[in-house]
Amino acid sequence: MAMLKINYGPTWIILSCLLMLSACSGRREMMPTPNVYVNEGTGLYEGLATDLKSTQVPVFYVTDRLPERTAEGKIAYGFERSPSLGFGRAVVGMGDEISWADLIEASRTLKRPKPVHLEVLDVMELARGPNSPIPYKEIDGKIVEKASSVAQRDEAVAIFRSSVEKQLAQSSRKEVFIFVHGFHNTFEDSVYIMAEMWHFLGRIGVPIAYSWPAGHPGLFGYTYDRESSEFTVYHLRQLLTLIAGFPEVERINLVAHSRGTDVVVTAVRELTIAARAAGLNPREEYKIHNLVLAAPDLDLQVATQRIAGDKLTLSTNRFTVYTSPKDKAIGLSSRIFDSPRGRFGTFGVDNVPVTVEDGMQYSDSNFAVINFSGLREEGGGGIAHAYFREVPSVSSDLILMLRDDLEAGSPGRPLESIGHKFWKIPKGYPAD
């Protein structure tokens, strides 16, 4: 009897490459200083509350990763899925035994004399909700959830809200910033990125890392992570609804990267449909001020239906997409899925479908596509997939939008218009 010979073919080679191209956990170096901080000079961080002037950065997290225990008995989160949401606080150390003044100096310097390493110093889970979905039954035409599960949920919500409220009290900006990571990222990866992003936003509002069960090792890691991204949508919807219900929160800012963009788009789409079905304005109901998709790993035609078809740009005050034709990870993803029109993450003004072009011209929604050319001198070499944090010109634009609330092309945010609501990041941006 002949043995069955399995030919994995080029697809599995590409998947292996994606695994090698993805982020690594452990200690990592802080992102390069954004150009806007080098150009701004003095005055940064002066208005901060005293407690926030520290090289140890507190980051809140929400996760549906299954909690584990290390050999030392400390809590940790791997790639396995949890039916419940956990909420906690992680502390990220910035630099090896450096002072606040040293950190600020490094945060203003494009070429640092020595790297600033990030390290997760502590992780503490503060609350955990019940398993979802909560058991329910119908009584007299009304849905009634299991009382004990509702009580557990209410207790966890109270702890979460109290923590958010205390953090908001230290900031003049009553906003929440949520980062949703992508494929093969670990829990630590998500916390690191949120910590450095919040640091360079001026440490305003409340930083929350939303960490879903990604990072499965081995050849099937991408397929596992892809289905985990579908699994987590329900939980992200719960989180957004919850935070929007806090009267202390005035705005929610969502930043998603890579595969995390599909998670965010799907969750916001489902919330939008539910709100409109109930006769509500989703923009007012969910308080989403900025929705940012960085290097979106989405089929272009699917993204068009979900975003334009379901009118998601009317569910947020500002909808921004960062794309790059040089993004090699998105290029590999396009080959895996054989996307007929390509992937959203490499979307450019030259390949806009007629239907999308017509919609962009007619619409008055606040939608912008920011295109990064991937110039090597701008730090866009390599796979150029995490350029939103690795390239000083791109991270500068993100800061000008989120920190300063500036529109694309406005004074202070001098992007180059290339038509159809597309904008180009020029070399050395934002310098004139």
ZAMI-565900 format. One record per residue (C-alpha): x, y, z; residue in three letters. Coordinates in Angstrom, 3 decimals. Each point is the difference from the previous one (the first is absolute). Layout:
X,Y,Z,ALA;
...
This chain:
0.000,0.000,0.000,MET;
1.455,3.325,-1.071,ALA;
0.538,2.597,2.666,MET;
-1.946,3.233,-0.269,LEU;
2.398,2.765,-0.910,LYS;
-0.966,3.444,1.269,ILE;
1.212,2.968,-2.001,ASN;
-0.171,3.091,2.170,TYR;
0.932,2.171,-2.964,GLY;
0.746,3.723,-0.064,PRO;
-2.901,0.921,2.297,THR;
1.647,-1.621,3.023,TRP;
3.326,1.556,-0.898,ILE;
-1.709,3.388,0.050,ILE;
-1.658,-0.789,3.323,LEU;
3.397,-0.877,1.435,SER;
1.345,3.324,-1.244,CYS;
-2.880,1.822,1.672,LEU;
0.913,-1.650,3.279,LEU;
3.580,1.167,-0.364,MET;
-1.131,3.514,-0.932,LEU;
-2.257,0.424,3.007,SER;
0.806,1.739,3.259,ALA;
2.053,-1.525,2.779,CYS;
-0.677,0.108,3.723,SER;
2.482,0.484,2.835,GLY;
1.870,3.250,0.516,ARG;
-0.137,2.347,-2.928,ARG;
1.329,3.406,-0.960,GLU;
-2.281,3.026,0.231,MET;
-1.281,1.235,-3.346,MET;
2.056,2.685,-1.776,PRO;
-0.716,3.579,1.021,THR;
-2.701,1.471,-2.273,PRO;
1.224,2.942,-2.089,ASN;
-2.614,2.258,1.564,VAL;
1.678,-0.351,3.409,TYR;
3.424,0.838,-1.388,VAL;
-1.429,3.087,-1.665,ASN;
-2.154,1.166,2.926,GLU;
2.921,0.512,2.382,GLY;
-0.763,0.962,3.604,THR;
-3.252,0.034,1.937,GLY;
-0.930,-3.639,-0.394,LEU;
-1.589,-1.783,2.950,TYR;
0.135,3.110,2.202,GLU;
-3.724,-0.006,0.746,GLY;
-0.069,-3.625,1.139,LEU;
-1.194,-1.069,3.431,ALA;
2.949,-0.847,2.251,THR;
-0.981,-3.678,0.205,ASP;
0.255,-0.305,-3.791,LEU;
3.570,1.324,-0.153,LYS;
1.622,-3.378,0.388,SER;
2.101,-2.455,-1.965,THR;
-2.490,-2.669,1.067,GLN;
-3.066,0.219,-2.216,VAL;
-3.361,-1.405,1.150,PRO;
-2.061,-1.551,-2.784,VAL;
-3.457,-1.438,0.504,PHE;
-0.823,-3.136,-1.935,TYR;
-3.090,-1.965,-0.947,VAL;
0.502,-3.516,-1.317,THR;
-1.753,-3.212,-0.909,ASP;
3.253,-1.940,0.101,ARG;
-0.170,-2.885,2.450,LEU;
1.877,0.900,3.213,PRO;
2.954,-2.189,0.910,GLU;
2.563,-0.142,2.796,ARG;
3.770,0.254,-0.360,THR;
2.416,-2.222,1.941,ALA;
0.199,2.822,2.549,GLU;
-3.788,0.046,0.380,GLY;
-0.510,3.285,-1.862,LYS;
-2.880,0.497,-2.408,ILE;
0.708,-0.210,-3.708,ALA;
-2.000,-0.199,-3.222,TYR;
0.752,-2.297,-2.920,GLY;
-1.800,-0.658,-3.282,PHE;
-2.862,-2.148,1.307,GLU;
-3.530,1.408,0.050,ARG;
-2.043,0.884,3.054,SER;
-3.816,0.203,0.014,PRO;
0.232,2.921,2.434,SER;
1.571,3.445,-0.102,LEU;
2.739,0.878,2.464,GLY;
0.911,3.562,0.941,PHE;
3.275,1.033,1.554,GLY;
2.966,2.310,0.234,ARG;
3.477,-0.559,-1.387,ALA;
3.036,2.094,0.828,VAL;
2.568,0.576,-2.742,VAL;
3.464,1.206,0.920,GLY;
1.594,2.426,-2.462,MET;
3.782,-0.118,0.096,GLY;
2.540,-1.737,2.188,ASP;
0.388,1.997,3.207,GLU;
-0.491,3.389,-1.653,ILE;
-1.637,3.113,1.425,SER;
-3.138,1.774,-1.215,TRP;
2.228,2.761,-1.419,ALA;
2.063,-2.593,-1.889,ASP;
-3.163,-1.547,-1.455,LEU;
-1.283,3.386,-1.167,ILE;
3.336,0.749,-1.623,GLU;
-0.097,-3.358,-1.797,ALA;
-3.577,0.772,-1.074,SER;
1.189,3.197,-1.729,ARG;
3.024,-1.552,-1.688,THR;
-0.132,-1.624,-3.416,LEU;
3.376,-1.731,0.444,LYS;
0.215,-1.115,3.608,ARG;
3.467,-0.575,1.515,PRO;
-1.297,-3.301,1.383,LYS;
-3.250,-1.929,-0.510,PRO;
-2.935,0.287,2.398,VAL;
-1.172,-3.513,0.752,HIS;
-3.562,-0.830,0.997,LEU;
-0.787,-2.747,2.475,GLU;
-3.227,-1.207,1.576,VAL;
0.700,0.351,3.715,LEU;
-3.351,-1.063,1.400,ASP;
-3.348,-1.403,-1.119,VAL;
-2.988,0.012,2.331,MET;
-3.471,-1.194,-0.932,GLU;
-2.491,2.175,1.875,LEU;
-3.313,-1.516,-1.054,ALA;
-1.509,-2.727,-2.152,ARG;
-3.467,-0.149,-1.419,GLY;
-2.179,-3.099,-0.380,PRO;
0.304,-2.484,-2.825,ASN;
-1.807,1.137,-3.101,SER;
-2.534,-0.271,-1.299,PRO;
-1.874,0.216,3.296,ILE;
-2.748,-2.669,0.347,PRO;
-3.468,1.446,-0.562,TYR;
-3.636,-0.918,-0.345,LYS;
-3.202,1.690,-1.066,GLU;
-2.494,1.025,2.672,ILE;
-3.223,1.777,-1.036,ASP;
1.516,0.986,-3.327,GLY;
3.172,1.453,1.550,LYS;
3.550,-1.387,-0.008,ILE;
1.223,-0.640,3.529,VAL;
3.684,-0.806,0.603,GLU;
1.297,-2.249,2.765,LYS;
0.094,2.075,3.194,ALA;
3.351,-1.230,1.336,SER;
1.744,0.747,-3.300,SER;
-1.549,3.463,-0.140,VAL;
1.244,0.685,3.525,ALA;
3.531,-1.085,-0.948,GLN;
-0.095,2.221,-3.062,ARG;
-1.243,3.016,1.976,ASP;
2.759,-0.430,2.569,GLU;
2.690,-0.138,-2.698,ALA;
-1.485,3.028,-1.779,VAL;
0.027,2.018,3.224,ALA;
3.723,-0.711,0.519,ILE;
0.772,0.824,-3.630,PHE;
-1.951,3.249,0.063,ARG;
1.605,1.114,3.266,SER;
3.484,-0.564,-1.461,SER;
-0.826,1.926,-3.182,VAL;
-1.525,2.830,2.035,GLU;
3.131,0.356,2.166,LYS;
2.244,0.127,-3.060,GLN;
-2.224,2.588,-1.700,LEU;
0.220,2.199,3.097,ALA;
3.707,0.487,-0.736,GLN;
-0.582,1.249,-3.541,SER;
-1.744,2.986,-1.548,SER;
-0.985,-2.252,-2.905,ARG;
-2.920,-2.235,0.942,LYS;
0.828,-2.503,-2.721,GLU;
0.863,-3.657,-0.283,VAL;
2.618,-1.296,-2.448,PHE;
-0.376,-3.670,-0.944,ILE;
2.616,-1.905,-1.987,PHE;
-0.951,-3.294,-1.701,VAL;
3.008,-2.032,-1.196,HIS;
0.380,-2.285,-2.999,GLY;
1.116,-3.476,-1.017,PHE;
2.464,-1.990,2.127,HIS;
0.339,2.728,2.641,ASN;
0.384,-1.054,3.616,THR;
-1.668,1.594,2.997,PHE;
3.276,1.792,0.753,GLU;
0.195,1.356,-3.551,ASP;
-3.383,1.708,0.362,SER;
0.944,1.541,3.346,VAL;
3.346,1.270,-1.324,TYR;
-1.581,1.701,-3.007,ILE;
-2.722,1.638,2.082,MET;
2.579,1.201,2.544,ALA;
2.274,1.665,-2.533,GLU;
-2.918,1.380,-1.999,MET;
-1.552,1.540,3.114,TRP;
3.387,1.398,1.040,HIS;
0.394,1.804,-3.318,PHE;
-3.607,1.191,0.068,LEU;
1.011,2.011,3.058,GLY;
-1.473,-2.484,2.501,ARG;
-3.510,1.362,-0.397,ILE;
-3.242,-1.824,0.807,GLY;
-0.115,-3.721,0.741,VAL;
2.168,-2.553,-1.881,PRO;
-1.572,-3.429,-0.527,ILE;
1.622,-2.929,-1.790,ALA;
-2.654,-2.348,-1.349,TYR;
1.799,-3.335,-0.321,SER;
-1.715,-2.874,-1.801,TRP;
1.209,-3.653,-0.200,PRO;
2.680,0.250,-2.696,ALA;
3.524,-1.386,-0.155,GLY;
-0.612,-3.703,-0.605,HIS;
3.395,-1.566,-0.797,PRO;
0.813,-2.135,-3.008,GLY;
-1.100,-0.276,-3.591,LEU;
-3.719,0.372,0.740,PHE;
0.446,3.156,2.065,GLY;
-1.557,2.290,-2.608,TYR;
-3.133,-2.099,-0.428,THR;
-0.432,-0.305,3.789,TYR;
0.487,3.737,0.476,ASP;
-2.424,0.762,-2.807,ARG;
-2.775,-1.987,1.690,GLU;
0.922,1.485,3.374,SER;
-0.536,3.410,-1.553,SER;
-3.556,-1.096,-0.808,GLU;
-0.466,-1.431,3.496,PHE;
0.952,3.287,1.680,THR;
-2.444,2.263,-1.873,VAL;
-2.805,-0.746,2.459,TYR;
2.188,1.008,2.943,HIS;
1.218,3.205,-1.652,LEU;
-3.614,0.972,-0.627,ARG;
-0.674,-0.498,3.697,GLN;
2.965,2.173,0.945,LEU;
-0.899,2.877,-2.333,LEU;
-3.605,-0.014,1.173,THR;
1.163,-0.024,3.604,LEU;
2.447,2.909,-0.297,ILE;
-2.434,2.061,-2.060,ALA;
-2.450,-0.344,2.897,GLY;
2.405,1.631,2.465,PHE;
-1.121,3.644,0.358,PRO;
3.558,0.962,0.989,GLU;
1.268,-0.954,-3.490,VAL;
-0.571,2.630,-2.664,GLU;
1.808,-1.639,-2.905,ARG;
1.312,-3.397,-1.074,ILE;
2.971,-0.260,-2.373,ASN;
0.591,-3.371,-1.670,LEU;
3.327,-0.872,-1.639,VAL;
0.284,-3.435,-1.630,ALA;
2.910,-1.626,-1.806,HIS;
0.195,-2.766,-2.596,SER;
-2.440,-2.852,0.786,ARG;
-1.374,2.056,2.879,GLY;
-1.583,2.329,-2.550,THR;
-2.417,-2.750,-1.017,ASP;
-0.929,-0.474,3.659,VAL;
-0.740,3.710,0.427,VAL;
-1.830,0.460,-3.302,VAL;
-2.211,-3.017,0.652,THR;
-0.794,1.035,3.578,ALA;
-0.820,3.603,-0.935,VAL;
-2.048,-1.197,-2.979,ARG;
-2.124,-2.257,2.211,GLU;
-0.474,2.754,2.577,LEU;
-0.948,2.410,-2.778,THR;
-2.661,-2.331,-1.393,ILE;
-1.442,-0.586,3.476,ALA;
-0.098,3.725,0.811,ALA;
-1.693,0.972,-3.238,ARG;
-2.513,-2.817,0.391,ALA;
-0.896,1.494,3.397,ALA;
-0.370,3.474,-1.495,GLY;
3.224,1.297,1.603,LEU;
2.910,1.989,-1.416,ASN;
3.055,-2.318,0.326,PRO;
2.409,2.956,0.101,ARG;
-1.756,1.397,3.060,GLU;
-0.731,-3.395,1.546,GLU;
3.576,-1.331,-0.055,TYR;
2.008,3.258,0.232,LYS;
2.596,-1.167,-2.547,ILE;
1.974,3.103,-0.929,HIS;
2.886,-1.561,-1.935,ASN;
0.015,-3.383,-1.671,LEU;
3.461,-0.734,-1.420,VAL;
0.912,-3.017,-2.134,LEU;
3.771,-0.420,-0.362,ALA;
1.240,-2.427,-2.678,ALA;
-3.412,-1.725,-0.185,PRO;
0.154,-3.695,-0.837,ASP;
-3.367,-0.001,-1.758,LEU;
-1.142,-0.969,-3.470,ASP;
-0.712,3.280,-1.796,LEU;
-3.412,-1.067,-1.296,GLN;
-1.042,-1.307,3.431,VAL;
1.201,3.225,1.629,ALA;
-1.965,2.046,-2.534,THR;
-3.228,-1.823,0.826,GLN;
0.466,0.184,3.763,ARG;
1.170,3.603,0.178,ILE;
-1.767,1.737,-2.881,ALA;
-2.949,-2.376,-0.319,GLY;
-0.887,0.166,3.684,ASP;
0.973,3.696,0.248,LYS;
2.519,-0.374,2.816,LEU;
1.497,3.414,-0.728,THR;
-3.237,1.461,1.392,LEU;
0.551,-1.896,3.254,SER;
3.149,1.904,0.925,THR;
1.126,3.614,-0.153,ASN;
3.185,-0.873,-1.887,ARG;
0.806,-3.173,-1.960,PHE;
3.649,-0.377,-1.025,THR;
1.809,-2.765,-1.874,VAL;
3.800,-0.281,-0.286,TYR;
1.159,-1.943,-3.060,THR;
3.313,-0.719,-1.698,SER;
0.733,-1.577,-3.393,PRO;
3.296,-1.258,1.480,LYS;
-1.617,-2.021,2.807,ASP;
1.457,-3.456,-0.624,LYS;
-2.051,-1.756,2.683,ALA;
-3.231,1.185,-1.625,ILE;
1.423,-1.023,-3.370,GLY;
0.537,-3.540,1.307,LEU;
-3.510,-0.028,1.444,SER;
-1.371,1.031,-3.395,SER;
1.704,-3.020,-1.555,ARG;
-1.364,-2.371,2.633,ILE;
-3.604,1.090,-0.487,PHE;
0.320,0.889,-3.690,ASP;
-1.930,3.246,0.528,SER;
-1.382,1.001,-3.447,PRO;
0.371,3.747,0.676,ARG;
2.864,-0.287,2.465,GLY;
0.092,0.739,3.716,ARG;
-1.128,3.167,1.719,PHE;
3.456,0.475,1.556,GLY;
1.631,0.703,-3.389,THR;
-2.954,2.028,-1.311,PHE;
1.135,3.025,-2.061,GLY;
-1.566,2.798,-1.986,VAL;
0.974,-1.756,-3.231,ASP;
-2.128,-3.103,0.658,ASN;
-3.245,1.518,1.272,VAL;
-3.006,-1.898,-1.437,PRO;
-2.538,2.161,-1.848,VAL;
-2.694,-0.663,2.606,THR;
2.301,1.034,2.846,VAL;
1.194,3.078,-1.878,GLU;
-3.591,1.121,-0.568,ASP;
-0.812,-0.523,3.677,GLY;
3.030,1.999,1.117,MET;
-0.893,2.902,-2.277,GLN;
-3.652,0.078,1.052,TYR;
0.452,-0.622,3.716,SER;
0.523,2.775,2.534,ASP;
1.200,-2.456,2.666,SER;
3.291,0.598,1.780,ASN;
1.959,-2.800,-1.675,PHE;
3.685,0.138,-0.937,ALA;
2.536,-2.453,-1.398,VAL;
3.566,0.885,1.019,ILE;
2.547,-1.523,-2.370,ASN;
3.566,-0.753,1.057,PHE;
2.342,-0.696,-2.899,SER;
2.383,-2.162,2.045,GLY;
3.131,2.016,-0.764,LEU;
3.035,-1.720,1.474,ARG;
1.462,3.287,1.257,GLU;
-3.191,0.523,2.006,GLU;
0.413,-3.295,1.823,GLY;
-2.337,-1.877,-2.307,GLY;
2.404,-2.795,-0.890,GLY;
-0.397,-3.652,0.946,GLY;
-3.571,-1.246,-0.072,ILE;
-1.416,3.508,0.660,ALA;
-3.070,-1.354,1.803,HIS;
0.227,1.764,3.376,ALA;
0.815,3.378,-1.560,TYR;
-2.637,1.740,2.122,PHE;
2.437,-0.244,2.936,ARG;
3.369,-0.700,-1.676,GLU;
0.087,2.933,-2.433,VAL;
0.350,3.469,1.632,PRO;
-1.936,1.796,-2.742,SER;
-2.983,-2.384,0.239,VAL;
-0.125,-0.076,3.811,SER;
0.125,3.808,-0.110,SER;
-3.167,0.131,-2.071,ASP;
-1.760,-2.379,2.387,LEU;
0.974,2.270,2.908,ILE;
-1.138,3.173,-1.747,LEU;
-3.371,-1.601,-0.645,MET;
-0.565,-1.606,3.423,LEU;
1.808,2.427,2.299,ARG;
-0.730,3.284,-1.770,ASP;
-3.296,-1.043,-1.656,ASP;
1.099,1.379,-3.377,LEU;
-1.633,-0.816,-3.327,GLU;
2.028,-1.305,-2.937,ALA;
1.582,2.879,-1.929,GLY;
-0.879,2.620,2.614,SER;
2.591,2.485,1.330,PRO;
2.298,-1.954,2.273,GLY;
-0.677,-3.281,-1.833,ARG;
1.412,0.745,-3.480,PRO;
-0.766,-3.206,-1.888,LEU;
0.059,0.165,-3.808,GLU;
-3.383,-0.530,-1.666,SER;
0.169,-2.465,-2.904,ILE;
-3.735,-0.105,-0.711,GLY;
-3.052,-2.086,0.952,HIS;
0.565,0.602,3.740,LYS;
3.483,-1.480,-0.286,PHE;
2.903,1.737,1.691,TRP;
3.730,-0.570,-0.303,LYS;
2.532,0.213,2.801,ILE;
2.944,1.975,-1.447,PRO;
3.609,-0.696,0.899,LYS;
1.015,1.553,3.321,GLY;
-3.622,0.651,0.964,TYR;
-1.274,2.154,1.666,PRO;
2.889,2.406,-0.693,ALA;
-0.860,2.634,-2.587,ASP;
